[in-house]
């Protein structure tokens, strides 16, 4: 991925805060979720950017606690109304553009929060405390009409469950939980049901609503591998692109691709993995993180220890585009705002730096920025 220009510092000293997730509204403005180390503990903080990620901040602490404890969030979401959410396993909210944050009690791990204006949907895993591994846990959808201040359960719940071991996935297990395509239309996704020890490919559960959760249609995502997780993206034209990922090992992970043009009713399985084996492909290098589909034929995939991979033929063939930061693992993301403008959040480098890559020509060329944290 050749860089045309570089913004921010290019030094090698470890930063005081490491960027883990981003939530952008457009190529220039958005928010970042940072891992911090206040005193002898660990924390999470959020900062705003208006220059494409060259600078963030000043940072506002969301939560802190002992290092290694699951005290904070794994995901970040913001609405254009100033409502912010840090989630998984806990939930923290802000209603003033990230200036102040408060913990919100939830009955189970928060898997996803997706705001569209003042309408916010959330998916939690209804696992009882101390649930044994592989215990089925129903996914529950909650909704808010006021930016996340008040919540209520969806009129009916989707017929989708997860296993207790999958509700807090490892970094190598990229999993989609909720994909909203409109205020009243959405997909809820669960991980494949069969343990990978069976060695048999299994479908991933999928449910769709077109009426705000009053009713759900049961559908499936076919996986050509004994998958642990599945990442799903809906393109602007309605096409669905799903990537299933199997057991990771030594920086590699078998993956299969499925594409639907009828809302998940039927699927076409594509390379590199199909029932019976996997072809050589850049997509098998690295671990599954996120997928962003621009159409039924063009999509991008990235994840921990992975380069950015692109397909222009609906997933049959993939091209790897090198990007920095594939040495230490982390929460890599790819997000496109339209057919031309997008960004990639890379892995943390060995020094702790994280790069943000921008494109304005549909991924043909990229410009790199190393974010700096603004002083408080």
Short mmCIF file of the C-alpha atoms (twelve columns), coordinates in Angstrom:
data_MODEL
# 
_entry.id   MODEL 
# 
loop_
_atom_site.group_PDB 
_atom_site.id 
_atom_site.type_symbol 
_atom_site.label_atom_id 
_atom_site.label_alt_id 
_atom_site.label_comp_id 
_atom_site.label_asym_id 
_atom_site.label_seq_id 
_atom_site.Cartn_x 
_atom_site.Cartn_y 
_atom_site.Cartn_z 
_atom_site.pdbx_PDB_model_num 
ATOM 1   C CA . UNK A 1   0.000   0.000   0.000  1 
ATOM 2   C CA . UNK A 2   2.176   2.920   -1.199 1 
ATOM 3   C CA . UNK A 3   1.930   6.144   0.785  1 
ATOM 4   C CA . UNK A 4   1.723   9.507   -0.997 1 
ATOM 5   C CA . UNK A 5   2.287   11.579  2.127  1 
ATOM 6   C CA . UNK A 6   2.778   11.190  5.854  1 
ATOM 7   C CA . UNK A 7   1.213   13.240  8.623  1 
ATOM 8   C CA . UNK A 8   2.167   13.288  12.284 1 
ATOM 9   C CA . UNK A 9   5.387   12.148  13.905 1 
ATOM 10  C CA . UNK A 10  7.462   9.344   12.453 1 
ATOM 11  C CA . UNK A 11  9.542   8.792   15.591 1 
ATOM 12  C CA . UNK A 12  9.887   5.379   17.159 1 
ATOM 13  C CA . UNK A 13  9.271   6.145   20.840 1 
ATOM 14  C CA . UNK A 14  6.307   4.332   22.372 1 
ATOM 15  C CA . UNK A 15  3.226   6.583   22.657 1 
ATOM 16  C CA . UNK A 16  1.492   7.234   26.012 1 
ATOM 17  C CA . UNK A 17  -1.790  5.957   24.510 1 
ATOM 18  C CA . UNK A 18  -2.408  3.342   21.804 1 
ATOM 19  C CA . UNK A 19  -5.254  3.760   19.329 1 
ATOM 20  C CA . UNK A 20  -7.427  0.620   19.245 1 
ATOM 21  C CA . UNK A 21  -10.688 1.543   17.474 1 
ATOM 22  C CA . UNK A 22  -12.063 4.421   15.402 1 
ATOM 23  C CA . UNK A 23  -15.552 5.698   14.619 1 
ATOM 24  C CA . UNK A 24  -15.494 8.229   11.773 1 
ATOM 25  C CA . UNK A 25  -18.426 10.135  10.250 1 
ATOM 26  C CA . UNK A 26  -16.485 11.128  7.125  1 
ATOM 27  C CA . UNK A 27  -12.826 11.012  6.035  1 
ATOM 28  C CA . UNK A 28  -11.859 13.885  8.338  1 
ATOM 29  C CA . UNK A 29  -14.008 13.814  11.486 1 
ATOM 30  C CA . UNK A 30  -14.583 11.130  14.077 1 
ATOM 31  C CA . UNK A 31  -13.418 9.612   17.344 1 
ATOM 32  C CA . UNK A 32  -10.767 7.185   18.540 1 
ATOM 33  C CA . UNK A 33  -10.724 4.703   21.439 1 
ATOM 34  C CA . UNK A 34  -7.316  4.555   23.128 1 
ATOM 35  C CA . UNK A 35  -5.713  2.116   25.536 1 
ATOM 36  C CA . UNK A 36  -3.929  4.057   28.269 1 
ATOM 37  C CA . UNK A 37  -1.832  3.206   31.309 1 
ATOM 38  C CA . UNK A 38  -2.679  5.625   34.122 1 
ATOM 39  C CA . UNK A 39  -0.365  5.013   37.065 1 
ATOM 40  C CA . UNK A 40  0.059   1.265   37.591 1 
ATOM 41  C CA . UNK A 41  -3.238  0.309   35.977 1 
ATOM 42  C CA . UNK A 42  -4.796  0.252   32.528 1 
ATOM 43  C CA . UNK A 43  -7.544  2.387   31.124 1 
ATOM 44  C CA . UNK A 44  -9.479  3.452   28.079 1 
ATOM 45  C CA . UNK A 45  -10.010 6.951   26.798 1 
ATOM 46  C CA . UNK A 46  -11.729 8.614   23.844 1 
ATOM 47  C CA . UNK A 47  -10.581 11.565  21.794 1 
ATOM 48  C CA . UNK A 48  -11.982 13.462  18.841 1 
ATOM 49  C CA . UNK A 49  -10.281 14.248  15.526 1 
ATOM 50  C CA . UNK A 50  -11.112 16.759  12.826 1 
ATOM 51  C CA . UNK A 51  -8.071  16.239  10.634 1 
ATOM 52  C CA . UNK A 52  -8.455  12.642  9.488  1 
ATOM 53  C CA . UNK A 53  -6.722  11.179  12.515 1 
ATOM 54  C CA . UNK A 54  -3.492  13.170  12.426 1 
ATOM 55  C CA . UNK A 55  -4.353  14.329  15.950 1 
ATOM 56  C CA . UNK A 56  -6.867  13.111  18.538 1 
ATOM 57  C CA . UNK A 57  -7.904  14.704  21.770 1 
ATOM 58  C CA . UNK A 58  -7.582  15.883  24.325 1 
ATOM 59  C CA . UNK A 59  -8.385  12.390  25.582 1 
ATOM 60  C CA . UNK A 60  -11.208 11.838  28.077 1 
ATOM 61  C CA . UNK A 61  -10.960 8.814   30.381 1 
ATOM 62  C CA . UNK A 62  -13.836 6.352   30.017 1 
ATOM 63  C CA . UNK A 63  -12.747 3.704   32.511 1 
ATOM 64  C CA . UNK A 64  -9.673  2.379   34.305 1 
ATOM 65  C CA . UNK A 65  -8.730  -0.582  36.456 1 
ATOM 66  C CA . UNK A 66  -6.180  -3.364  36.919 1 
ATOM 67  C CA . UNK A 67  -4.371  -4.414  33.778 1 
ATOM 68  C CA . UNK A 68  -5.724  -7.642  32.363 1 
ATOM 69  C CA . UNK A 69  -9.201  -7.144  33.828 1 
ATOM 70  C CA . UNK A 70  -12.149 -6.811  31.453 1 
ATOM 71  C CA . UNK A 71  -13.119 -3.395  32.796 1 
ATOM 72  C CA . UNK A 72  -13.743 -1.490  29.617 1 
ATOM 73  C CA . UNK A 73  -14.772 -1.829  26.023 1 
ATOM 74  C CA . UNK A 74  -13.726 -3.466  22.807 1 
ATOM 75  C CA . UNK A 75  -15.907 -1.353  20.506 1 
ATOM 76  C CA . UNK A 76  -16.610 2.302   19.815 1 
ATOM 77  C CA . UNK A 77  -19.645 3.921   18.176 1 
ATOM 78  C CA . UNK A 78  -20.862 7.513   17.810 1 
ATOM 79  C CA . UNK A 79  -23.900 9.153   16.314 1 
ATOM 80  C CA . UNK A 80  -23.825 12.490  14.549 1 
ATOM 81  C CA . UNK A 81  -25.979 13.813  17.426 1 
ATOM 82  C CA . UNK A 82  -23.078 13.586  19.903 1 
ATOM 83  C CA . UNK A 83  -24.094 10.284  21.514 1 
ATOM 84  C CA . UNK A 84  -21.128 7.971   22.080 1 
ATOM 85  C CA . UNK A 85  -20.797 4.332   23.157 1 
ATOM 86  C CA . UNK A 86  -17.849 2.280   24.403 1 
ATOM 87  C CA . UNK A 87  -18.951 -1.326  24.784 1 
ATOM 88  C CA . UNK A 88  -18.000 -4.964  25.344 1 
ATOM 89  C CA . UNK A 89  -18.133 -6.432  27.937 1 
ATOM 90  C CA . UNK A 90  -19.517 -3.369  29.737 1 
ATOM 91  C CA . UNK A 91  -21.328 -0.322  28.338 1 
ATOM 92  C CA . UNK A 92  -20.317 3.316   28.777 1 
ATOM 93  C CA . UNK A 93  -22.232 6.205   27.219 1 
ATOM 94  C CA . UNK A 94  -21.704 9.882   26.503 1 
ATOM 95  C CA . UNK A 95  -24.330 12.373  25.375 1 
ATOM 96  C CA . UNK A 96  -22.144 15.456  25.003 1 
ATOM 97  C CA . UNK A 97  -19.744 14.532  22.224 1 
ATOM 98  C CA . UNK A 98  -17.422 12.496  24.436 1 
ATOM 99  C CA . UNK A 99  -16.796 15.141  27.112 1 
ATOM 100 C CA . UNK A 100 -18.221 12.960  29.904 1 
ATOM 101 C CA . UNK A 101 -18.828 9.209   30.218 1 
ATOM 102 C CA . UNK A 102 -20.977 7.083   32.505 1 
ATOM 103 C CA . UNK A 103 -21.308 3.332   33.028 1 
ATOM 104 C CA . UNK A 104 -24.689 1.813   32.125 1 
ATOM 105 C CA . UNK A 105 -25.554 -1.565  33.739 1 
ATOM 106 C CA . UNK A 106 -26.463 -4.303  31.250 1 
ATOM 107 C CA . UNK A 107 -27.676 -7.883  31.856 1 
ATOM 108 C CA . UNK A 108 -24.975 -9.475  29.718 1 
ATOM 109 C CA . UNK A 109 -21.922 -8.761  27.577 1 
ATOM 110 C CA . UNK A 110 -22.572 -6.003  25.030 1 
ATOM 111 C CA . UNK A 111 -21.603 -7.303  21.605 1 
ATOM 112 C CA . UNK A 112 -22.588 -4.390  19.348 1 
ATOM 113 C CA . UNK A 113 -24.016 -0.870  19.398 1 
ATOM 114 C CA . UNK A 114 -25.060 0.763   16.112 1 
ATOM 115 C CA . UNK A 115 -26.521 4.301   16.106 1 
ATOM 116 C CA . UNK A 116 -28.327 5.880   13.148 1 
ATOM 117 C CA . UNK A 117 -29.113 9.406   14.238 1 
ATOM 118 C CA . UNK A 118 -31.138 9.258   17.448 1 
ATOM 119 C CA . UNK A 119 -32.100 5.611   16.766 1 
ATOM 120 C CA . UNK A 120 -29.675 3.231   18.491 1 
ATOM 121 C CA . UNK A 121 -29.760 -0.566  18.513 1 
ATOM 122 C CA . UNK A 122 -27.716 -2.786  20.818 1 
ATOM 123 C CA . UNK A 123 -27.060 -6.530  20.924 1 
ATOM 124 C CA . UNK A 124 -26.287 -8.250  24.215 1 
ATOM 125 C CA . UNK A 125 -25.590 -11.921 24.918 1 
ATOM 126 C CA . UNK A 126 -28.015 -13.340 27.454 1 
ATOM 127 C CA . UNK A 127 -25.545 -15.693 29.104 1 
ATOM 128 C CA . UNK A 128 -26.209 -16.425 32.781 1 
ATOM 129 C CA . UNK A 129 -23.407 -15.633 35.207 1 
ATOM 130 C CA . UNK A 130 -20.861 -18.443 35.323 1 
ATOM 131 C CA . UNK A 131 -22.261 -20.193 32.256 1 
ATOM 132 C CA . UNK A 132 -20.267 -23.247 31.203 1 
ATOM 133 C CA . UNK A 133 -18.405 -23.208 27.900 1 
ATOM 134 C CA . UNK A 134 -20.588 -23.896 24.857 1 
ATOM 135 C CA . UNK A 135 -23.753 -22.952 26.743 1 
ATOM 136 C CA . UNK A 136 -26.257 -21.528 24.206 1 
ATOM 137 C CA . UNK A 137 -26.835 -17.832 24.873 1 
ATOM 138 C CA . UNK A 138 -29.649 -16.043 23.039 1 
ATOM 139 C CA . UNK A 139 -28.715 -12.722 21.470 1 
ATOM 140 C CA . UNK A 140 -31.007 -9.922  22.609 1 
ATOM 141 C CA . UNK A 141 -31.747 -6.697  20.738 1 
ATOM 142 C CA . UNK A 142 -32.457 -3.504  22.678 1 
ATOM 143 C CA . UNK A 143 -33.508 -0.241  21.055 1 
ATOM 144 C CA . UNK A 144 -33.428 3.435   21.914 1 
ATOM 145 C CA . UNK A 145 -35.212 6.326   20.240 1 
ATOM 146 C CA . UNK A 146 -33.423 9.075   22.176 1 
ATOM 147 C CA . UNK A 147 -29.745 8.476   21.515 1 
ATOM 148 C CA . UNK A 148 -29.232 5.760   24.094 1 
ATOM 149 C CA . UNK A 149 -30.666 7.490   27.155 1 
ATOM 150 C CA . UNK A 150 -33.542 5.046   27.520 1 
ATOM 151 C CA . UNK A 151 -33.693 1.474   26.189 1 
ATOM 152 C CA . UNK A 152 -36.437 -1.049  25.552 1 
ATOM 153 C CA . UNK A 153 -36.355 -4.609  24.174 1 
ATOM 154 C CA . UNK A 154 -37.238 -5.107  20.530 1 
ATOM 155 C CA . UNK A 155 -40.869 -6.170  20.058 1 
ATOM 156 C CA . UNK A 156 -39.617 -9.685  19.295 1 
ATOM 157 C CA . UNK A 157 -36.150 -11.158 19.578 1 
ATOM 158 C CA . UNK A 158 -34.149 -12.644 16.685 1 
ATOM 159 C CA . UNK A 159 -33.809 -16.442 16.507 1 
ATOM 160 C CA . UNK A 160 -30.023 -16.242 16.913 1 
ATOM 161 C CA . UNK A 161 -27.834 -17.664 19.674 1 
ATOM 162 C CA . UNK A 162 -24.139 -17.666 20.504 1 
ATOM 163 C CA . UNK A 163 -22.023 -19.989 22.605 1 
ATOM 164 C CA . UNK A 164 -20.752 -18.702 25.932 1 
ATOM 165 C CA . UNK A 165 -17.165 -19.124 24.743 1 
ATOM 166 C CA . UNK A 166 -17.840 -16.856 21.749 1 
ATOM 167 C CA . UNK A 167 -19.475 -13.923 23.509 1 
ATOM 168 C CA . UNK A 168 -16.106 -12.345 24.236 1 
ATOM 169 C CA . UNK A 169 -14.103 -13.424 21.181 1 
ATOM 170 C CA . UNK A 170 -10.344 -13.575 21.085 1 
ATOM 171 C CA . UNK A 171 -8.614  -10.920 18.931 1 
ATOM 172 C CA . UNK A 172 -8.231  -13.490 16.139 1 
ATOM 173 C CA . UNK A 173 -11.978 -14.092 15.981 1 
ATOM 174 C CA . UNK A 174 -13.536 -11.211 14.044 1 
ATOM 175 C CA . UNK A 175 -17.298 -11.509 14.532 1 
ATOM 176 C CA . UNK A 176 -20.169 -9.348  13.319 1 
ATOM 177 C CA . UNK A 177 -23.238 -9.157  15.551 1 
ATOM 178 C CA . UNK A 178 -25.422 -6.382  14.148 1 
ATOM 179 C CA . UNK A 179 -25.532 -4.821  10.664 1 
ATOM 180 C CA . UNK A 180 -28.085 -2.038  10.228 1 
ATOM 181 C CA . UNK A 181 -29.091 -1.039  6.708  1 
ATOM 182 C CA . UNK A 182 -31.730 1.505   7.754  1 
ATOM 183 C CA . UNK A 183 -33.665 2.791   10.750 1 
ATOM 184 C CA . UNK A 184 -35.993 -0.239  10.667 1 
ATOM 185 C CA . UNK A 185 -33.902 -2.777  8.727  1 
ATOM 186 C CA . UNK A 186 -31.082 -4.854  10.176 1 
ATOM 187 C CA . UNK A 187 -29.302 -8.205  10.292 1 
ATOM 188 C CA . UNK A 188 -28.333 -9.965  13.525 1 
ATOM 189 C CA . UNK A 189 -25.473 -12.434 13.111 1 
ATOM 190 C CA . UNK A 190 -24.298 -15.232 15.368 1 
ATOM 191 C CA . UNK A 191 -21.108 -17.309 15.229 1 
ATOM 192 C CA . UNK A 192 -21.287 -20.767 13.629 1 
ATOM 193 C CA . UNK A 193 -22.905 -23.247 15.959 1 
ATOM 194 C CA . UNK A 194 -20.587 -26.247 15.657 1 
ATOM 195 C CA . UNK A 195 -17.285 -26.383 17.580 1 
ATOM 196 C CA . UNK A 196 -14.322 -26.469 15.219 1 
ATOM 197 C CA . UNK A 197 -13.177 -29.773 16.751 1 
ATOM 198 C CA . UNK A 198 -15.860 -31.486 14.657 1 
ATOM 199 C CA . UNK A 199 -13.949 -30.587 11.504 1 
ATOM 200 C CA . UNK A 200 -17.243 -30.156 9.640  1 
ATOM 201 C CA . UNK A 201 -18.267 -26.847 8.032  1 
ATOM 202 C CA . UNK A 202 -21.363 -25.314 9.560  1 
ATOM 203 C CA . UNK A 203 -23.689 -22.424 8.798  1 
ATOM 204 C CA . UNK A 204 -23.741 -19.232 10.831 1 
ATOM 205 C CA . UNK A 205 -27.165 -18.098 12.073 1 
ATOM 206 C CA . UNK A 206 -28.588 -14.930 10.524 1 
ATOM 207 C CA . UNK A 207 -31.841 -13.060 11.146 1 
ATOM 208 C CA . UNK A 208 -33.301 -10.111 9.210  1 
ATOM 209 C CA . UNK A 209 -35.955 -7.574  10.118 1 
ATOM 210 C CA . UNK A 210 -37.549 -5.005  7.841  1 
ATOM 211 C CA . UNK A 211 -39.991 -3.578  10.361 1 
ATOM 212 C CA . UNK A 212 -37.937 -2.431  13.314 1 
ATOM 213 C CA . UNK A 213 -37.775 -5.792  15.072 1 
ATOM 214 C CA . UNK A 214 -41.482 -6.585  15.144 1 
ATOM 215 C CA . UNK A 215 -40.765 -9.737  13.142 1 
ATOM 216 C CA . UNK A 216 -37.612 -11.568 12.069 1 
ATOM 217 C CA . UNK A 217 -36.814 -13.849 9.121  1 
ATOM 218 C CA . UNK A 218 -34.479 -16.749 9.869  1 
ATOM 219 C CA . UNK A 219 -31.608 -17.125 7.397  1 
ATOM 220 C CA . UNK A 220 -28.135 -18.731 7.311  1 
ATOM 221 C CA . UNK A 221 -24.625 -17.856 6.158  1 
ATOM 222 C CA . UNK A 222 -22.903 -20.904 4.644  1 
ATOM 223 C CA . UNK A 223 -19.295 -21.469 5.743  1 
ATOM 224 C CA . UNK A 224 -17.001 -23.739 3.736  1 
ATOM 225 C CA . UNK A 225 -14.699 -24.209 6.737  1 
ATOM 226 C CA . UNK A 226 -15.336 -25.389 10.329 1 
ATOM 227 C CA . UNK A 227 -15.641 -21.758 11.338 1 
ATOM 228 C CA . UNK A 228 -15.211 -19.982 14.658 1 
ATOM 229 C CA . UNK A 229 -16.582 -16.631 13.509 1 
ATOM 230 C CA . UNK A 230 -18.060 -14.714 10.591 1 
ATOM 231 C CA . UNK A 231 -17.762 -11.064 9.555  1 
ATOM 232 C CA . UNK A 232 -20.605 -9.586  7.501  1 
ATOM 233 C CA . UNK A 233 -20.960 -6.369  5.506  1 
ATOM 234 C CA . UNK A 234 -23.893 -4.925  3.577  1 
ATOM 235 C CA . UNK A 235 -22.952 -2.898  0.506  1 
ATOM 236 C CA . UNK A 236 -24.839 0.282   -0.450 1 
ATOM 237 C CA . UNK A 237 -26.627 -1.693  -3.195 1 
ATOM 238 C CA . UNK A 238 -27.858 -4.240  -0.631 1 
ATOM 239 C CA . UNK A 239 -25.428 -7.046  -1.490 1 
ATOM 240 C CA . UNK A 240 -24.069 -9.030  1.463  1 
ATOM 241 C CA . UNK A 241 -20.468 -10.211 1.707  1 
ATOM 242 C CA . UNK A 242 -19.612 -12.653 4.508  1 
ATOM 243 C CA . UNK A 243 -16.196 -14.028 5.469  1 
ATOM 244 C CA . UNK A 244 -16.038 -17.133 7.697  1 
ATOM 245 C CA . UNK A 245 -12.827 -17.876 9.595  1 
ATOM 246 C CA . UNK A 246 -11.560 -21.151 11.028 1 
ATOM 247 C CA . UNK A 247 -8.949  -21.958 13.698 1 
ATOM 248 C CA . UNK A 248 -6.037  -19.465 13.572 1 
ATOM 249 C CA . UNK A 249 -2.427  -20.630 13.881 1 
ATOM 250 C CA . UNK A 250 0.985   -19.012 13.404 1 
ATOM 251 C CA . UNK A 251 -0.412  -15.951 11.647 1 
ATOM 252 C CA . UNK A 252 -2.618  -17.883 9.211  1 
ATOM 253 C CA . UNK A 253 -6.337  -18.632 9.219  1 
ATOM 254 C CA . UNK A 254 -8.424  -20.554 6.646  1 
ATOM 255 C CA . UNK A 255 -11.302 -18.386 5.410  1 
ATOM 256 C CA . UNK A 256 -14.269 -18.800 3.099  1 
ATOM 257 C CA . UNK A 257 -16.347 -16.145 1.344  1 
ATOM 258 C CA . UNK A 258 -20.069 -16.081 0.572  1 
ATOM 259 C CA . UNK A 259 -21.993 -13.420 -1.376 1 
ATOM 260 C CA . UNK A 260 -25.752 -12.821 -1.423 1 
ATOM 261 C CA . UNK A 261 -27.706 -10.428 -3.640 1 
ATOM 262 C CA . UNK A 262 -31.142 -11.270 -2.238 1 
ATOM 263 C CA . UNK A 263 -30.839 -10.329 1.418  1 
ATOM 264 C CA . UNK A 264 -29.295 -13.584 2.597  1 
ATOM 265 C CA . UNK A 265 -31.935 -15.923 1.180  1 
ATOM 266 C CA . UNK A 266 -29.409 -17.564 -1.137 1 
ATOM 267 C CA . UNK A 267 -25.616 -17.427 -1.256 1 
ATOM 268 C CA . UNK A 268 -22.805 -18.069 -3.714 1 
ATOM 269 C CA . UNK A 269 -19.654 -19.483 -2.097 1 
ATOM 270 C CA . UNK A 270 -16.378 -18.083 -3.352 1 
ATOM 271 C CA . UNK A 271 -12.661 -18.622 -2.762 1 
ATOM 272 C CA . UNK A 272 -10.208 -19.211 -1.325 1 
ATOM 273 C CA . UNK A 273 -11.741 -21.967 0.840  1 
ATOM 274 C CA . UNK A 274 -14.520 -24.174 -0.471 1 
ATOM 275 C CA . UNK A 275 -15.869 -27.475 0.823  1 
ATOM 276 C CA . UNK A 276 -12.979 -29.904 0.615  1 
ATOM 277 C CA . UNK A 277 -10.013 -27.544 0.720  1 
ATOM 278 C CA . UNK A 278 -8.468  -24.090 0.443  1 
ATOM 279 C CA . UNK A 279 -6.632  -22.522 -2.472 1 
ATOM 280 C CA . UNK A 280 -3.538  -20.389 -1.986 1 
ATOM 281 C CA . UNK A 281 -4.611  -16.801 -1.374 1 
ATOM 282 C CA . UNK A 282 -3.496  -13.643 0.463  1 
ATOM 283 C CA . UNK A 283 -6.782  -13.873 2.388  1 
ATOM 284 C CA . UNK A 284 -5.521  -16.839 4.423  1 
ATOM 285 C CA . UNK A 285 -2.660  -14.745 5.824  1 
ATOM 286 C CA . UNK A 286 -3.499  -13.015 9.102  1 
ATOM 287 C CA . UNK A 287 -6.641  -13.224 11.191 1 
ATOM 288 C CA . UNK A 288 -10.187 -12.097 10.456 1 
ATOM 289 C CA . UNK A 289 -11.185 -8.646  11.676 1 
ATOM 290 C CA . UNK A 290 -13.631 -6.596  9.615  1 
ATOM 291 C CA . UNK A 291 -15.008 -6.659  6.086  1 
ATOM 292 C CA . UNK A 292 -16.398 -3.678  4.153  1 
ATOM 293 C CA . UNK A 293 -18.298 -4.339  0.920  1 
ATOM 294 C CA . UNK A 294 -18.714 -1.603  -1.680 1 
ATOM 295 C CA . UNK A 295 -20.760 -3.849  -3.979 1 
ATOM 296 C CA . UNK A 296 -21.407 -7.513  -4.723 1 
ATOM 297 C CA . UNK A 297 -18.025 -7.629  -6.481 1 
ATOM 298 C CA . UNK A 298 -15.762 -5.234  -4.577 1 
ATOM 299 C CA . UNK A 299 -14.870 -5.664  -0.902 1 
ATOM 300 C CA . UNK A 300 -11.979 -5.190  1.524  1 
ATOM 301 C CA . UNK A 301 -10.958 -7.367  4.495  1 
ATOM 302 C CA . UNK A 302 -8.439  -6.695  7.269  1 
ATOM 303 C CA . UNK A 303 -7.693  -8.091  10.706 1 
ATOM 304 C CA . UNK A 304 -4.983  -8.642  13.324 1 
ATOM 305 C CA . UNK A 305 -1.598  -9.597  11.840 1 
ATOM 306 C CA . UNK A 306 -3.124  -9.094  8.399  1 
ATOM 307 C CA . UNK A 307 -2.516  -6.923  5.393  1 
ATOM 308 C CA . UNK A 308 -5.445  -5.260  3.655  1 
ATOM 309 C CA . UNK A 309 -7.000  -7.677  1.145  1 
ATOM 310 C CA . UNK A 310 -9.189  -6.577  -1.770 1 
ATOM 311 C CA . UNK A 311 -11.456 -8.430  -4.169 1 
ATOM 312 C CA . UNK A 312 -12.987 -6.993  -7.341 1 
ATOM 313 C CA . UNK A 313 -14.696 -10.166 -8.574 1 
ATOM 314 C CA . UNK A 314 -16.990 -11.054 -5.696 1 
ATOM 315 C CA . UNK A 315 -14.447 -12.928 -3.584 1 
ATOM 316 C CA . UNK A 316 -13.075 -15.449 -6.075 1 
ATOM 317 C CA . UNK A 317 -9.648  -13.769 -6.152 1 
ATOM 318 C CA . UNK A 318 -7.966  -11.538 -3.557 1 
ATOM 319 C CA . UNK A 319 -5.098  -9.054  -3.803 1 
ATOM 320 C CA . UNK A 320 -3.024  -8.158  -0.756 1 
ATOM 321 C CA . UNK A 321 -2.076  -4.527  -0.199 1 
ATOM 322 C CA . UNK A 322 0.772   -4.194  2.292  1 
ATOM 323 C CA . UNK A 323 0.258   -1.816  5.200  1 
ATOM 324 C CA . UNK A 324 2.422   -1.146  8.264  1 
ATOM 325 C CA . UNK A 325 1.834   -2.533  11.731 1 
ATOM 326 C CA . UNK A 326 1.371   -6.262  11.240 1 
ATOM 327 C CA . UNK A 327 3.789   -7.272  13.973 1 
ATOM 328 C CA . UNK A 328 1.992   -6.901  17.288 1 
ATOM 329 C CA . UNK A 329 -1.672  -7.614  16.654 1 
ATOM 330 C CA . UNK A 330 -4.576  -5.346  17.486 1 
ATOM 331 C CA . UNK A 331 -7.957  -4.093  16.368 1 
ATOM 332 C CA . UNK A 332 -7.520  -3.412  12.682 1 
ATOM 333 C CA . UNK A 333 -10.482 -1.850  10.819 1 
ATOM 334 C CA . UNK A 334 -11.449 -0.946  7.257  1 
ATOM 335 C CA . UNK A 335 -14.206 1.625   6.627  1 
ATOM 336 C CA . UNK A 336 -15.400 3.167   3.359  1 
ATOM 337 C CA . UNK A 337 -17.624 6.255   3.297  1 
ATOM 338 C CA . UNK A 338 -18.428 6.043   -0.420 1 
ATOM 339 C CA . UNK A 339 -16.991 4.348   -3.487 1 
ATOM 340 C CA . UNK A 340 -13.820 6.467   -3.411 1 
ATOM 341 C CA . UNK A 341 -13.118 7.536   0.159  1 
ATOM 342 C CA . UNK A 342 -12.116 5.120   2.909  1 
ATOM 343 C CA . UNK A 343 -9.654  4.498   5.709  1 
ATOM 344 C CA . UNK A 344 -7.809  1.630   7.348  1 
ATOM 345 C CA . UNK A 345 -6.751  1.447   10.980 1 
ATOM 346 C CA . UNK A 346 -3.671  -0.758  11.092 1 
ATOM 347 C CA . UNK A 347 -2.305  -3.001  13.816 1 
ATOM 348 C CA . UNK A 348 -0.038  -1.644  16.508 1 
ATOM 349 C CA . UNK A 349 3.600   -1.752  15.488 1 
ATOM 350 C CA . UNK A 350 6.257   -3.133  17.826 1 
ATOM 351 C CA . UNK A 351 6.874   0.436   19.028 1 
ATOM 352 C CA . UNK A 352 3.199   0.866   19.880 1 
ATOM 353 C CA . UNK A 353 2.466   3.254   17.010 1 
ATOM 354 C CA . UNK A 354 -0.683  2.745   14.944 1 
ATOM 355 C CA . UNK A 355 -1.135  4.007   11.397 1 
ATOM 356 C CA . UNK A 356 -4.293  5.325   9.752  1 
ATOM 357 C CA . UNK A 357 -4.360  4.974   5.980  1 
ATOM 358 C CA . UNK A 358 -6.625  7.083   3.742  1 
ATOM 359 C CA . UNK A 359 -7.710  6.578   0.147  1 
ATOM 360 C CA . UNK A 360 -9.622  8.927   -2.144 1 
ATOM 361 C CA . UNK A 361 -9.562  6.740   -5.256 1 
ATOM 362 C CA . UNK A 362 -11.324 3.579   -4.160 1 
ATOM 363 C CA . UNK A 363 -8.222  1.917   -2.739 1 
ATOM 364 C CA . UNK A 364 -5.906  2.330   -5.730 1 
ATOM 365 C CA . UNK A 365 -3.514  4.459   -3.628 1 
ATOM 366 C CA . UNK A 366 -3.219  5.305   0.061  1 
ATOM 367 C CA . UNK A 367 -1.787  8.029   2.310  1 
ATOM 368 C CA . UNK A 368 -0.545  7.241   5.804  1 
ATOM 369 C CA . UNK A 369 -0.879  9.220   9.034  1 
ATOM 370 C CA . UNK A 370 0.555   8.419   12.456 1 
ATOM 371 C CA . UNK A 371 -1.900  9.898   14.971 1 
ATOM 372 C CA . UNK A 372 -0.712  12.164  17.729 1 
ATOM 373 C CA . UNK A 373 -2.541  12.792  21.022 1 
ATOM 374 C CA . UNK A 374 -3.360  16.441  21.688 1 
ATOM 375 C CA . UNK A 375 -2.383  17.891  25.061 1 
ATOM 376 C CA . UNK A 376 -5.147  18.309  27.611 1 
# 
